[in-house]
Amino acid sequence: MNRSVFYPLLLLILAGTLLSACRVKQAGKTGLDAQFVDENLQSAIAQYKVMMEGLPDDRLPKSYTAAQDELVTSGSGSWTSGFYPGTLLLLYEFSKDESLLEEAKKKLAIIEKEKNNRGTHDLGFMLYCSFGNALRLTGDTAYKKVLLTGAGSLSSRFDPEVGCIKSWDHNGDKWKFPVIIDNMMNLEFLSWASRESGNPEYLDIALNHANTTIENHFRPDNSSWHVVDYDPETGEVRGKQTHQGAADESAWARGQAWGLYGYTMMYRETEKKPYLDQAKKIAAFMLKHPNLPEDGIPYWDFDAPGIPDTYRDASAGAIMASALLELNHITGDREYLAAAEKMIRSLSGEKYKAPVGENGGFILLHSVGHLPGNSEVDVPLSYADYYYIEALMRYKKWFLEK
């Protein structure tokens, strides 16, 4: 071939190859585009404004019953009380819509007294998801005081003999010192409090709890029990159960998601490799499980009877998606990003996402709270919405705004 023809042709081929590679890299990096993310956040705002109109001033939303077209609400003492103001604050962060901030502030005033509540391990959910976001976004130091008081209340439930924070005080005839996998989610609150107060005790409690949970909560396949009961006098394990799952030896989906999120977060907070290793093991169990559906949204229990003709749990899917985004952000492993993108797309589709104006203002459909207790089965739940919005906001920050 004539060189005058060959070299220009070669340059064209090389340029085309480079352009194609750039396109592949960009498409892989941003599997969800900015328009998709922003539209879903905008529709979430519209939904929560619907909810705002129907919500009593002194109540917080938990769920919704379609048959009665009625919001299911709670007072400040519910473990779910912080999710509604937390979601409003995340949506305010996106939109700068002052009406969302004002509504959140009204609900924070209701929840504030829970800073003195020493009868629950759920203060991370109740206070850090709400007041933590409020402090981060507004800088109001009054919120910091509430949080530090709440961290003191939470830490009062730690038993050094057991090495954990006690979860439940009820059913004393059944459990002496029950610790549930959900409790991992409260450790971010204590880690924050340690930094902000200069008190190393808070972080020591978080580390002890995380380490004891690794030792006792996980099976050889890296799934977890829901409840481990300890003898507070000796610290020995008395029993292991899966209270909200299909059976004691089953893998309750939301419990697996709490563990994944909790250990990913603990690695972020401490950079201790065993926590990252544990998060990866949990992720592998979930993502490679033969019963994980193609759309990435798990059944309410990975071992639920009747699969595939049983309930999905959008709340578990939302928690997983948010956790996997952070696990990718830490490790760069594209498997985690691809799985999270699939889950977010699924949750944003018509199967799981309610049309604006419906569902009592809740964003997501098809979550499961406690199926064995016949409580909150196949309904919207406030924490499903919270972690879905958190996942969208994380995606926007980490993958679209660089």
N, C-alpha and C positions, 0 to 999 in steps of 0.2 A: 504493500500500500504506500502511496505517496505520503512523505512525511508532512507535507503541507496540509494533508487531509487527516492523517493519523493523530497528530498531537492535539489539534482542536477537539477531535472526537473523544480522545482519552480524557481531556480536561472536562468535557461535558459529562462523561460517565462518572468521573470522580466527584464532580460537583453534585450530580444527582444522588450518588451513594451517600455523601455527607449529609445532604438535605434530608434524605430518607432516614438516616440514622438519628438526626436531630429530632425529626418528627416522632420517631418511635420512642426516643428518650422522653420527649415532652409528654407524649400520650401516656406513657407508663407512669410518669411522675404525677400527673394530674388526671387520674382516671375519672374523677368527678370534676366537672368544670365549675368555674365561679358562678355561672348563671344557675346551674343546678343547686348549688349550695345556698346561694342567696334567695332563690325562689322558695326553697323549703323553709328557710328561716323567716321569710316574710309571711308565708302562710301560717307558720307557727305563731307569729305575733297576732295575726288576725284571729286565730283560734283562742289565744289566751285573753284577748279582749272580749270575746264572747263569754269566756268563763268569768272574767272580772264582773260582768254585768249580772250574772246569776248567783254570785257567791256572797253569802252573808258577811257583814263586816267583821264579825268575831269568829269566823270559821276558816278552816283551811281544807282544800280539796284533796280527797284520797282517790276517789274513783267515780264512776257514773253508772247508773242503771238505766238501760235503754227502755225497758218495759214501762217504767214510771217517768221517764224523761227527767231524772232527778240526780243531782250531784250528791255523792256520798262524801261527807265532810268529817272533820275531826277538830278537836281543840289542840292546844299547843303541845300537849303531852304525848301525842302520837309520834312514833318513830319516823313517820313520813312528813312531819310538819314543816321541815326546812326545804322540801323540794320545790314547792310552789314559788316562794320568794326567790329561791335559787335559780329556777328557770327564768323567772321574770328578769332577774339581774343579768343572766347570760344574754337574753334577748335585748335588753337595754344596751349591753356592751356592743352588740352588733348594730343596733339601729339608732342609739342615742335618743330614743323616744322617752321623754320625761314622764309620760303617764305610766310607763312600766316601772320606772324607778320609784315613783310615788306610791304605787300599789305595793311594791315590795317593802317599802319603808313601813307602811301601815301594818303589814303582816309581821315584820320584824318586831314591832312593838308588842305584838301579842306573844311572840315566842320568847322574848328576852328573859322572862322569869325562869325558863328552863335551864339557865346557866347555873342555878343552884340545885338542880335535880341530880341527886346521887343515887337514885333508884333505877337508872337505866344506863346501858352501855352505848346507846344510840346517839350520844351527843355529837359525834362527828357528823352524822347525817343531819341532825336537827339544827346544829349551830354552824358547823364549818361550811356546809353547802349553802347556807343562807348568809350569816354574818361574815363568813370568810370571803365570799364573793363581794359583799357590800363594802368591806374594808378595802379589798383590792381595787375596786372600781371608784370609790369615793375618797378614800384616805381618811375618813372620819375616825378619829382615835377613840371615840366612844365605843365603836364596834370592837376595837382591840381589847378594851377592858372587859366587855361581855365575854369575848372568846377566852381570855386568860382565866376568868372566873370559871367558865365552863370546863376548861382543861383541868383545872383543879378538881372539879366535881368528878370528871371522868376518871382521873388518876386514882381517886379514892377507892375505886372498885378493883384495883390491882392487888393481887395476893402474891408476895414474893416466894412463898412456899410452892405455889402452883406454877408461877411464872407467867400468869395470864391475867387479863381483865375479865371479871365475871360478867357473863352475858345476862342471864335471867335470874330473877329472884323467886319466880313462881314455881309451882309443882315441887316443893321441897321434899315430898315423899318419893319423888322419882329421881331428882337430881340433887346433888350436894353443891357442886360448883360447875354448872354447865358453861361451856365456851363454844360459841357457834362461829362458823367460818366467816359469816357476815362481819364479825368483829374486826377483821383485818382492815375494814374500810374506815375505822376510827383512828387508825394510827397516823394518818397524815395530819390530823388535827394536833396530836401530841408532838409530832415532829416539828410542826410549825411553832407550837407553843414553846418548845425548847429553845428554838432560835430567837424568838421574840422576847422571851423572858430572861434568857441566859441561864435557865435552870436545867441542868443536864438530866435531872430525874425524869422529865417527861420523855426524852428520847430513850433513856435506859428502859423505861416501861415498854415503849413501842418495840424496842429491839428484843427484849425478853419475850414479849407476847408473840412476835413474828417467829422467833427461833423455836419456842415451845410448840407453836402451831405446825411448823415444818416437821417437827419430830413426831407429832402424834395425830395430826389430822389427815394425813395422806396415805393412800393405799399404794401397793407396788406399781399399779398402772398410772399413778399420779392423779387419779380422781380423789375427791375428798369426801369424808363424812360431813354431815351437817353439824352434829353436836358431839363434842367430847366432854364427858363428865369426869371431874377430878375429885379426889378426896382432899379437902383443904388442909387436913392435918398432916398428910404425908406427901401431897403432891402427886400421888399415883393415879393413873387412869382407872376409873371405875367402869366405864362403858362407852360405847360409840354407837351413835344412831344417826339416821337421816330423817328428822322429824317432819320436814315438809316435802320429802321426796316420796317416790313410789315404794321404797323398801329401805331397810337400814343399809344394805350393801349396794344400793343404786346410786347413780350419779345425778343428783338433783341439779338441774341446769343452772339456776341462778346462783346456787352455791359454788359451782365451778367458776362462774363468771366473777363472783366476789373474790375468790382466791386469785384468779388471773389478774384482776385489777389491783388487788392489794399488794401482791409481790412485785408487780411492775412498778407501782408507786413507791414501795419501800426501797427498791434499787435506786430510783430517781433521788430519793431523799438521802440515801446513805452511801451509794455506790459500792455496796457490799455484794460481791459476786454471787454468794449463795442465793440471794433473793432473785437475781436475774435468772440464775439457773432454774430456780423453782418456777418462775413465770414462764419460761420456755417449755418446761415439762408440762405444765398445765395447758398451755396453748397447743402443744402437740397432741395431748389427749383429746382435746375438744375438736381441733381442726381435722384430725385424722380419724375421728370416730365414725364407724360405719353408719350410725344412726343420725349423723348431722345432715339435715336436709340440703338439697342442692341450692336453695336460696340463702343458706347460711343462718337462718333463724331457727334455733333449736326447739325441739319438743320440750315440754315442761320438765321432763326428766329424760336423760339419755337412755335409760332402761325402762321407760314407761310401758306398761302393758298396752297393747292395742296399736302400737306404731305400725303403719303411718296414720291410723285413724284415731288420733288423739290430739290434744291441744298443743299449740305452739306457745312460746313465751317470748313476746316482743321485749319485755324488760330484760331478760337474759341476753337477747341479741343486741340491745342497745348498750348494755354494760360491756359486753364482749367487744363490740365495735370500738368503743372509746378506749378500752384497754389495749387492744391490738394496734390502734394508731400510735399510742405512746410506746408500745414495744417496738414498733417499726422505727419510730423517732429515735429511740435509744440505740437499736442494733443495726438499722438499715436493711433488715431482712425483708425482702419484697413479698414474701409469702404472707406476712402479717398485714401489710398494706393492702394487698389484693383481697384478702379475706374481709378486712374491715370495709373496703369499698363495696364489696358485694352485699354485705349486711346493711350498709347505709342505703344503697339503692333499693334493696328489698323493703326496708322499713319505710322508705319514701314512696313506695308504690301503693296502688289502690287496695292491695290486700291488707296492708297493715296501717295505713294512714287514713284518717278520717277526712271527709270533705269539710271544708271550712263551714262553720255554722252548725255542724253536727257533733255528736259524741260528747255533749256537755261542755265543749271547749277543749277537751283533751285532744292531744295530737295523734297518739298511737292507739290502735285497737289491739286486741288479742294478747293480753298478758295474763299471767297466772300467779296469784299470790300464794295460796295455801290450799292446794287441791285436796289432800287427805282430810283437811278440816272443813272442806266445802266452803271455803272463804275466798272471795275475789277470783273466780274462775272465768276465764275468757272475757276479761273486762279491761278498760283502760286503767292505768295506774300512774300516779304522779311521778314515781321514780323512773318509770320507763321513759316518760317525756324528758325528764332532767338529763339522763345519760344520752339520749338521742340528740338533744340540743348541744350538750357538751361535745359529743362526737363531731357534729357539724362545725362547731366553733374551733375545735382542735384541727380539723381538716383544713379549714379556711386559713388558720394561722400558720400551720406547719407546711402545707403543701400548695397553697395558692398565693400567699402574700410574700414569698421569699423574693 
